Amino acid sequence: MIRILAILAIGALLRFQALSADVRFHVDEALFATFARNAAVHGDWLFSGALDKPPLSLYFSALSMHFTGVSVNPAGVLDLPIKVGEFSARLPNVYAGILLIALTYAVGRRLADRTTGLWAAGLVAVSPMLIGYSATAFTDPLMVLGMIAALWAALSDRPTWSGAALAFSFWAKQQGLLIAPLILWAIWVTPSTIPRLHRLGYFALTLGIGCTLLIAWDQVRPEHSLFVLASYNNNPERVWVSIDELGPRFGAWLAVIAAFFGLGGLLIVFARGRAVLPLMLYLIGYVIAHWLIAFNTYDRYLIPLIPLSAMVIGTGLARVPHFMLIAVIGVIVITTPPYFPDDQRARDDTILALADYLNAKPLGAIVYDHGLGWELGYYIGAWSDKRRVYYPEPQIQAIDALRNPDPAPRYLIASRAKNLGAWVDAFRRRGFIVGLVFQNQRYQVYRVIPPWADV
């Protein structure tokens, strides 16, 4: 008991330390946090807008914002300070990461023995990738928590709870269902006085109820179905990758796998035991599928494999003296640098400077937003009085701007990585005066003055 408590304490310390880093949201985090803030501040608990993810993680973030961040501002309305909102949105995933350590230990014990569970929990506790994602507002940590909870319940002869836990995972992110084959195996092989088909039926019943409730929730919303949008946003134009992509994709996925445990990943050579053979086959099949099918090579797509890999490694180290576990944990913590999901490391205060610049402009200012919608949507604040609009083509934007007689000031904004030449030229050809008025390391703002304006 002391050993697992020590592992939990180490894992909790590392995750709260990561949470304390002063890092701005990834673009997708900003989108999820904006939905959550709209619920916590504006009462929009059905998440109006183009949502392509199930709502569970957003609800957790919204509740966290409500209890740890929302306050009454000088204007007498509910508001959420920007950086406080970052902390609040990410906080639930920290607790999910800590619970994942405990569940990994429990599954390891069910698969093999207590020592296997300790090794698996220790590796999950110090996994750089899991620590990094625990300090984010992504939907993946809660999804993985539900997946491993479903596996534990299946191995514990609790098929009804297994279905409920997998439904929980599905409510966090659709990909949670990808662990279903492993759950079915666990239900099938776990000794029980209940017939196998009955257990499978109990599992299917609670999973089906959970999925049906999500579909019903989705139908209540006035917007397009989240499943339709998810299919539109993630459906590749082709199923299989081309031959010339195999090498680069293999290298990309290999780099992600190397981040699972840092130097601790070398311990995979000790993996052994028939008890985890289905896990190993699942891991191999999962990676091959993501290698050959035209999925995006997002690092978070492999997060579900980390606790499973830890269990596989743990079986091979079960006979190693326990004091070596602390030594391995110490080596991983000392030698492995922090892991920042995607390009989160580069997220600095430049987006805050851009938001401050725009917020200082007059009421109703028109902002032609070229590619910053999700990110700026959060950082411009919950009560922005600016009108942000998006156009897919420069000519359409310029023509529509010419037809709009509104005298409010107008601005064209984008990342500095975007070439706005075509957009600026389209404005100028129709008589607009366009000039650069703000830029920092990452963002640029042009003032757009209509031809009829008094300058």
Backbone torsions as a table, in degrees:
resi	resn	phi	psi	omega
1	MET	NA	-40.0	-179.2
2	ILE	-63.1	-39.4	-177.6
3	ARG	-65.2	-46.1	-179.5
4	ILE	-68.2	-35.0	175.9
5	LEU	-64.4	-37.9	177.7
6	ALA	-65.5	-41.0	178.3
7	ILE	-63.9	-42.9	177.7
8	LEU	-62.2	-39.7	179.8
9	ALA	-64.9	-42.9	178.6
10	ILE	-63.2	-46.5	179.1
11	GLY	-61.1	-41.2	178.8
12	ALA	-64.8	-43.3	-179.9
13	LEU	-60.1	-45.3	-178.8
14	LEU	-65.6	-35.2	-178.8
15	ARG	-75.4	-40.1	176.4
16	PHE	-69.2	-31.5	174.8
17	GLN	-63.9	-43.4	177.5
18	ALA	-64.4	-37.4	179.2
19	LEU	-63.8	-29.8	-177.4
20	SER	-76.6	-9.2	179.8
21	ALA	-64.9	138.4	-178.6
22	ASP	-87.0	81.0	-175.4
23	VAL	-127.2	133.4	-179.8
24	ARG	-75.5	166.2	-178.1
25	PHE	-66.4	142.8	160.8
26	HIS	-64.4	158.4	-177.2
27	VAL	-55.7	-45.4	-179.4
28	ASP	-68.0	-37.1	175.1
29	GLU	-58.6	-43.5	-178.8
30	ALA	-61.1	-39.0	178.0
31	LEU	-63.1	-49.7	-179.2
32	PHE	-62.6	-41.3	-178.9
33	ALA	-67.0	-31.9	178.1
34	THR	-67.0	-43.0	175.4
35	PHE	-59.8	-45.7	-178.7
36	ALA	-63.5	-42.2	179.6
37	ARG	-65.3	-37.7	178.0
38	ASN	-60.3	-33.2	176.7
39	ALA	-73.3	-47.6	-174.8
40	ALA	-69.1	-34.9	-175.7
41	VAL	-97.5	-44.8	-174.5
42	HIS	-100.2	-6.4	179.8
43	GLY	78.0	19.4	-178.8
44	ASP	-87.6	75.9	-174.1
45	TRP	-81.2	-4.7	172.9
46	LEU	-99.1	3.7	172.9
47	PHE	55.6	67.0	177.1
48	SER	-60.2	140.7	178.7
49	GLY	121.8	-178.3	-176.3
50	ALA	-80.5	89.5	-179.2
51	LEU	-105.9	127.3	179.7
52	ASP	-117.7	14.8	177.3
53	LYS	-125.2	148.5	173.5
54	PRO	-60.4	161.2	-165.8
55	PRO	-91.1	-4.5	-168.8
56	LEU	-59.0	-50.0	-179.5
57	SER	-62.2	-36.0	178.8
58	LEU	-66.2	-37.8	176.9
59	TYR	-65.3	-41.7	177.4
60	PHE	-62.1	-43.5	178.7
61	SER	-64.2	-41.5	-179.5
62	ALA	-63.4	-43.2	178.5
63	LEU	-65.5	-38.9	176.6
64	SER	-62.3	-43.0	176.4
65	MET	-60.7	-42.8	-178.1
66	HIS	-60.4	-43.3	-173.7
67	PHE	-89.9	-20.4	-175.4
68	THR	-120.7	-4.5	-174.8
69	GLY	-140.1	-36.5	-174.2
70	VAL	-69.0	134.5	178.2
71	SER	-146.3	173.7	178.4
72	VAL	-90.9	124.2	-178.2
73	ASN	-85.2	175.4	-178.8
74	PRO	-57.5	-22.4	179.1
75	ALA	-81.5	-3.2	177.0
76	GLY	85.1	18.1	179.3
77	VAL	-122.8	160.4	177.9
78	LEU	-65.9	140.3	-179.8
79	ASP	-151.2	168.3	-178.8
80	LEU	-139.2	111.7	177.1
81	PRO	-56.4	144.1	-172.0
82	ILE	-56.7	-54.0	-175.6
83	LYS	-73.8	-30.9	174.0
84	VAL	-63.3	-39.7	178.2
85	GLY	-62.8	-36.7	175.8
86	GLU	-59.1	-48.3	-180.0
87	PHE	-61.2	-47.9	-176.0
88	SER	-64.0	-41.6	-178.1
89	ALA	-64.9	-32.6	-176.4
90	ARG	-87.7	-20.0	-173.2
91	LEU	-56.6	-43.4	-179.1
92	PRO	-58.3	-33.6	-179.2
93	ASN	-70.7	-25.8	174.3
94	VAL	-63.6	-47.3	178.9
95	TYR	-66.8	-35.2	176.4
96	ALA	-63.0	-38.4	178.9
97	GLY	-65.6	-37.2	178.6
98	ILE	-68.8	-43.5	177.3
99	LEU	-62.8	-33.3	179.0
100	LEU	-62.5	-36.4	177.5
101	ILE	-60.1	-47.3	-179.1
102	ALA	-64.2	-41.8	-179.8
103	LEU	-67.5	-36.6	177.1
104	THR	-62.4	-40.9	175.7
105	TYR	-60.0	-44.8	-177.9
106	ALA	-65.4	-41.0	178.8
107	VAL	-67.2	-41.3	177.7
108	GLY	-58.6	-40.1	177.1
109	ARG	-63.9	-41.5	-179.7
110	ARG	-67.6	-38.6	-179.0
111	LEU	-70.3	-40.5	-173.2
112	ALA	-137.2	-84.4	-177.2
113	ASP	-157.1	179.0	-175.9
114	ARG	-63.0	-39.6	-178.7
115	THR	-65.7	-40.3	175.4
116	THR	-58.5	-43.1	178.3
117	GLY	-61.9	-39.6	178.8
118	LEU	-63.7	-46.4	179.2
119	TRP	-61.9	-45.0	-179.5
120	ALA	-62.3	-44.7	179.0
121	ALA	-63.4	-39.6	179.4
122	GLY	-63.0	-42.1	179.0
123	LEU	-66.9	-39.6	177.6
124	VAL	-66.2	-37.1	-178.4
125	ALA	-61.2	-35.9	-175.1
126	VAL	-109.4	9.6	177.9
127	SER	-60.6	117.5	-179.0
128	PRO	-57.5	-37.8	-177.5
129	MET	-70.1	-42.5	177.8
130	LEU	-67.0	-38.4	176.9
131	ILE	-61.8	-45.0	-179.8
132	GLY	-61.0	-43.4	-178.3
133	TYR	-76.8	-22.3	175.4
134	SER	-64.6	-25.3	-179.3
135	ALA	-99.5	38.3	177.6
136	THR	-132.0	173.4	175.1
137	ALA	-105.7	19.6	175.8
138	PHE	-67.0	161.5	-178.8
139	THR	-85.8	-10.2	-172.3
140	ASP	-66.9	-41.4	-177.3
141	PRO	-57.8	-42.6	177.8
142	LEU	-68.5	-34.5	176.6
143	MET	-61.0	-47.4	-179.1
144	VAL	-65.1	-38.2	177.2
145	LEU	-57.8	-45.2	178.7
146	GLY	-65.3	-37.4	179.4
147	MET	-62.5	-47.4	-178.1
148	ILE	-71.8	-33.6	174.8
149	ALA	-62.8	-39.7	178.1
150	ALA	-64.9	-39.2	177.9
151	LEU	-65.7	-42.5	178.3
152	TRP	-61.6	-44.8	-179.3
153	ALA	-63.8	-38.3	178.9
154	ALA	-64.8	-42.8	179.7
155	LEU	-72.2	-17.4	179.9
156	SER	-96.1	12.1	-179.6
157	ASP	60.8	42.6	175.4
158	ARG	-124.9	67.5	-174.5
159	PRO	-62.6	-33.1	178.5
160	THR	-63.2	-46.1	178.1
161	TRP	-68.5	-30.9	177.1
162	SER	-62.1	-44.5	176.6
163	GLY	-62.8	-39.0	179.0
164	ALA	-65.3	-41.5	-179.7
165	ALA	-66.3	-38.1	178.1
166	LEU	-68.9	-34.4	174.3
167	ALA	-63.5	-39.9	174.9
168	PHE	-56.6	-45.9	179.0
169	SER	-61.6	-42.5	179.3
170	PHE	-64.3	-35.8	176.7
171	TRP	-67.0	-20.7	177.0
172	ALA	-86.9	-41.5	179.3
173	LYS	-163.3	140.9	-173.8
174	GLN	-59.1	-33.1	-176.2
175	GLN	-66.7	-7.6	177.0
176	GLY	-57.6	-28.3	-179.1
177	LEU	-69.2	-11.1	-178.2
178	LEU	-65.1	-18.0	179.5
179	ILE	-87.3	0.0	-176.7
180	ALA	-54.5	-41.9	178.8
181	PRO	-58.8	-38.4	179.4
182	LEU	-69.5	-36.1	177.8
183	ILE	-65.2	-43.5	179.7
184	LEU	-62.2	-40.7	175.9
185	TRP	-60.6	-46.1	-177.2
186	ALA	-62.5	-41.6	178.3
187	ILE	-64.4	-39.5	-176.5
188	TRP	-66.9	-39.8	-173.1
189	VAL	-93.2	-13.7	-177.3
190	THR	-72.3	126.4	178.3
191	PRO	-60.6	140.5	-177.5
192	SER	-163.6	155.2	173.4
193	THR	-84.6	-8.3	179.6
194	ILE	-93.1	133.4	178.4
195	PRO	-55.6	146.6	-176.4
196	ARG	-57.4	-45.9	-178.1
197	LEU	-63.3	-34.3	176.4
198	HIS	-65.3	-42.8	179.2
199	ARG	-63.1	-41.8	177.1
200	LEU	-63.0	-34.9	177.6
201	GLY	-67.0	-42.5	177.0
202	TYR	-60.8	-43.4	178.7
203	PHE	-60.9	-48.0	-178.3
204	ALA	-64.5	-34.1	-178.1
205	LEU	-64.3	-52.7	-177.6
206	THR	-69.5	-36.4	175.6
207	LEU	-63.2	-43.4	179.6
208	GLY	-63.5	-40.0	177.6
209	ILE	-62.3	-44.7	179.8
210	GLY	-62.1	-43.3	179.4
211	CYS	-67.1	-38.6	178.6
212	THR	-64.0	-39.5	177.9
213	LEU	-63.7	-37.9	178.2
214	LEU	-66.7	-42.8	178.1
215	ILE	-61.7	-40.0	177.9
216	ALA	-64.5	-43.5	177.2
217	TRP	-59.2	-42.0	-179.5
218	ASP	-63.4	-35.5	-178.8
219	GLN	-73.2	-26.9	179.7
220	VAL	-68.4	-31.8	-179.3
221	ARG	-66.6	144.3	-178.0
222	PRO	-77.1	-16.7	-176.1
223	GLU	-82.0	178.6	175.2
224	HIS	-59.7	150.2	179.7
225	SER	-58.0	138.6	177.4
226	LEU	-62.6	-29.9	179.8
227	PHE	-70.9	-37.1	176.5
228	VAL	-65.3	-45.3	179.9
229	LEU	-66.2	-38.3	178.1
230	ALA	-62.7	-41.5	178.0
231	SER	-64.3	-40.8	-180.0
232	TYR	-67.0	-41.1	-175.5
233	ASN	-78.1	-26.6	-172.3
234	ASN	-115.4	-6.1	-177.5
235	ASN	-75.0	113.2	179.7
236	PRO	-70.4	155.6	179.0
237	GLU	-70.1	-15.8	178.2
238	ARG	-140.9	161.1	-179.1
239	VAL	-86.8	-49.2	-173.7
240	TRP	-102.3	149.5	176.6
241	VAL	-79.0	159.6	177.2
242	SER	-81.5	164.1	-176.0
243	ILE	-61.5	-38.6	-177.8
244	ASP	-71.2	-10.0	176.8
245	GLU	-89.5	-15.6	-172.4
246	LEU	-60.1	-45.6	-179.2
247	GLY	-62.3	-55.4	179.1
248	PRO	-59.2	-39.2	-179.5
249	ARG	-68.4	-38.7	177.5
250	PHE	-61.8	-43.0	178.4
251	GLY	-63.8	-39.1	180.0
252	ALA	-64.7	-46.2	-179.9
253	TRP	-68.5	-35.1	178.6
254	LEU	-63.3	-38.2	178.0
255	ALA	-64.6	-37.2	177.7
256	VAL	-66.6	-45.0	179.9
257	ILE	-61.4	-36.9	179.0
258	ALA	-63.6	-22.2	-179.8
259	ALA	-86.0	-5.1	-179.7
260	PHE	-55.6	-53.3	-174.9
261	PHE	-131.4	11.4	-177.0
262	GLY	60.9	-132.6	178.0
263	LEU	-65.0	-24.2	178.6
264	GLY	-63.5	-17.8	177.7
265	GLY	-64.6	-21.9	177.6
266	LEU	-63.8	-19.2	-178.7
267	LEU	-71.0	-5.8	179.7
268	ILE	-61.2	-23.2	-178.7
269	VAL	-65.9	-18.0	-179.4
270	PHE	-90.2	-3.5	-176.1
271	ALA	-59.7	137.3	-179.8
272	ARG	-160.8	168.1	173.1
273	GLY	108.8	130.1	178.9
274	ARG	-68.2	-21.6	-177.6
275	ALA	-61.7	-29.2	-177.4
276	VAL	-107.4	11.1	178.1
277	LEU	-57.7	-44.1	176.4
278	PRO	-60.3	-35.7	177.1
279	LEU	-64.5	-42.9	-179.8
280	MET	-63.7	-42.2	178.0
281	LEU	-64.4	-39.0	177.9
282	TYR	-63.7	-44.9	-179.8
283	LEU	-60.0	-46.0	-179.1
284	ILE	-63.9	-45.9	179.4
285	GLY	-62.6	-39.5	179.8
286	TYR	-62.2	-45.5	-178.8
287	VAL	-67.4	-43.8	179.9
288	ILE	-61.1	-41.7	179.4
289	ALA	-61.7	-42.8	180.0
290	HIS	-73.5	-19.8	176.7
291	TRP	-79.4	-43.3	-172.7
292	LEU	-91.0	-30.1	178.2
293	ILE	-86.1	147.0	-171.1
294	ALA	-77.3	51.7	170.8
295	PHE	-75.3	153.9	168.9
296	ASN	-64.8	148.2	-179.7
297	THR	-90.3	53.6	175.7
298	TYR	-76.0	132.4	-176.9
299	ASP	-59.2	-34.2	-175.9
300	ARG	-66.6	-15.8	179.2
301	TYR	-65.9	-20.1	-178.9
302	LEU	-100.4	2.0	-178.8
303	ILE	-56.4	-38.5	-179.9
304	PRO	-59.0	-20.8	-177.7
305	LEU	-79.0	-16.1	-173.0
306	ILE	-66.1	-53.9	178.8
307	PRO	-63.5	-33.6	178.0
308	LEU	-66.9	-41.1	176.5
309	SER	-63.2	-37.9	179.0
310	ALA	-62.8	-37.9	178.1
311	MET	-66.9	-40.2	178.6
312	VAL	-62.5	-45.7	178.4
313	ILE	-64.2	-39.6	-177.4
314	GLY	-60.3	-35.2	179.5
315	THR	-64.3	-33.0	-179.6
316	GLY	-78.3	-17.4	-177.9
317	LEU	-105.8	7.1	-173.9
318	ALA	-61.0	-27.1	-177.6
319	ARG	-93.4	-1.6	178.3
320	VAL	-75.8	139.1	179.3
321	PRO	-53.2	144.4	-175.1
322	HIS	-61.3	-30.9	-177.7
323	PHE	-64.6	-23.6	177.8
324	MET	-68.0	-26.9	178.4
325	LEU	-60.6	-46.8	178.8
326	ILE	-64.2	-37.2	179.0
327	ALA	-64.2	-43.8	179.5
328	VAL	-64.2	-43.8	178.2
329	ILE	-59.1	-43.9	179.6
330	GLY	-62.2	-42.1	-179.9
331	VAL	-64.0	-43.6	-179.7
332	ILE	-63.2	-44.6	-178.8
333	VAL	-63.5	-41.2	-174.8
334	ILE	-75.3	-38.3	-170.8
335	THR	-95.6	-13.7	-174.7
336	THR	-100.4	124.2	178.5
337	PRO	-71.9	161.0	178.4
338	PRO	-59.1	149.3	179.3
339	TYR	-106.4	127.8	178.6
340	PHE	-113.6	116.7	-179.0
341	PRO	-56.4	134.2	179.6
342	ASP	47.5	-124.6	-177.8
343	ASP	-105.0	27.6	-176.2
344	GLN	-62.3	-28.1	179.9
345	ARG	-56.8	-33.8	-175.2
346	ALA	-83.0	-0.2	-176.5
347	ARG	-80.4	104.3	-177.5
348	ASP	-117.7	-165.4	-173.3
349	ASP	-81.1	5.8	-179.9
350	THR	-62.9	-31.5	177.8
351	ILE	-69.6	-31.9	176.3
352	LEU	-67.1	-39.3	178.3
353	ALA	-64.1	-40.5	177.3
354	LEU	-63.5	-45.1	179.8
355	ALA	-62.2	-41.9	178.9
356	ASP	-62.6	-40.4	-180.0
357	TYR	-62.1	-46.2	-178.7
358	LEU	-70.2	-38.4	-179.6
359	ASN	-65.5	-23.1	179.1
360	ALA	-78.3	-8.8	-178.9
361	LYS	-78.6	163.5	-174.5
362	PRO	-62.2	161.1	178.1
363	LEU	-54.5	132.0	175.0
364	GLY	80.0	9.4	178.5
365	ALA	-55.4	140.4	-178.6
366	ILE	-93.0	127.0	-178.3
367	VAL	-117.4	111.5	174.1
368	TYR	-81.6	104.1	-170.4
369	ASP	-96.4	110.9	-178.0
370	HIS	-104.2	80.9	172.0
371	GLY	96.0	7.0	-180.0
372	LEU	-112.7	13.7	-171.3
373	GLY	-53.2	-53.2	-176.3
374	TRP	-65.9	-46.7	-175.7
375	GLU	-67.8	-50.2	-178.5
376	LEU	-68.6	-26.9	178.5
377	GLY	-55.8	-35.2	176.9
378	TYR	-82.6	-48.6	-168.9
379	TYR	-76.4	-14.9	176.6
380	ILE	-78.9	-10.1	172.1
381	GLY	103.3	163.1	-176.4
382	ALA	-73.9	-21.6	-174.5
383	TRP	-122.5	39.4	179.9
384	SER	-64.6	138.4	177.4
385	ASP	-105.6	18.0	177.9
386	LYS	-94.3	151.5	179.8
387	ARG	-104.5	102.0	-179.6
388	ARG	-92.3	129.8	-179.1
389	VAL	-130.5	154.1	-179.7
390	TYR	-130.5	137.5	174.9
391	TYR	-127.3	139.8	-177.0
392	PRO	-76.7	-21.8	-176.3
393	GLU	-132.6	143.5	-178.9
394	PRO	-63.5	-37.1	-178.5
395	GLN	-66.9	-42.1	178.8
396	ILE	-62.5	-42.0	-179.8
397	GLN	-62.8	-45.7	-177.2
398	ALA	-66.1	-41.6	179.8
399	ILE	-64.3	-44.2	-179.1
400	ASP	-67.7	-37.0	177.4
401	ALA	-63.4	-36.3	179.8
402	LEU	-67.9	-31.4	-179.7
403	ARG	-80.2	-14.4	-176.5
404	ASN	-90.0	113.1	-176.9
405	PRO	-84.7	3.3	-176.2
406	ASP	-56.6	128.6	-178.4
407	PRO	-81.2	-2.2	-177.9
408	ALA	-61.6	146.4	178.0
409	PRO	-61.8	151.7	-175.4
410	ARG	-128.2	146.4	-177.7
411	TYR	-140.3	141.1	174.5
412	LEU	-108.4	122.7	-174.9
413	ILE	-126.4	153.5	177.0
414	ALA	-170.8	169.0	169.7
415	SER	-66.9	149.7	177.3
416	ARG	-67.1	-17.3	176.6
417	ALA	-72.7	-15.6	179.1
418	LYS	-88.5	135.4	174.7
419	ASN	-88.6	110.4	-177.0
420	LEU	-93.2	12.5	-176.5
421	GLY	-54.6	-46.4	-178.1
422	ALA	-65.8	-34.6	-179.0
423	TRP	-72.9	-41.2	177.3
424	VAL	-65.8	-43.8	-179.6
425	ASP	-63.1	-39.2	179.5
426	ALA	-62.1	-39.3	176.1
427	PHE	-65.0	-48.2	-174.4
428	ARG	-65.0	-34.3	-180.0
429	ARG	-65.6	-17.5	178.8
430	ARG	-107.1	18.2	171.1
431	GLY	92.2	1.5	178.1
432	PHE	-74.2	146.7	171.3
433	ILE	-95.7	122.5	-175.6
434	VAL	-126.0	127.0	-179.9
435	GLY	-145.9	146.1	178.5
436	LEU	-71.1	126.2	-178.1
437	VAL	-120.2	-13.5	-179.4
438	PHE	-158.2	139.8	169.3
439	GLN	-159.9	149.5	170.9
440	ASN	-133.8	-159.6	-174.7
441	GLN	-61.4	-24.7	-172.0
442	ARG	-124.5	-20.5	-170.4
443	TYR	-131.0	157.5	-179.6
444	GLN	-137.5	145.4	179.8
445	VAL	-133.9	129.2	175.9
446	TYR	-111.6	137.9	171.8
447	ARG	-83.8	131.5	-179.5
448	VAL	-115.0	113.0	-175.2
449	ILE	-110.7	121.7	-178.8
450	PRO	-64.2	156.7	-177.5
451	PRO	-65.4	-23.2	-179.5
452	TRP	-90.6	-4.4	-175.7
453	ALA	-70.5	148.2	177.6
454	ASP	-85.7	101.5	-179.3
455	VAL	-106.7	NA	NA
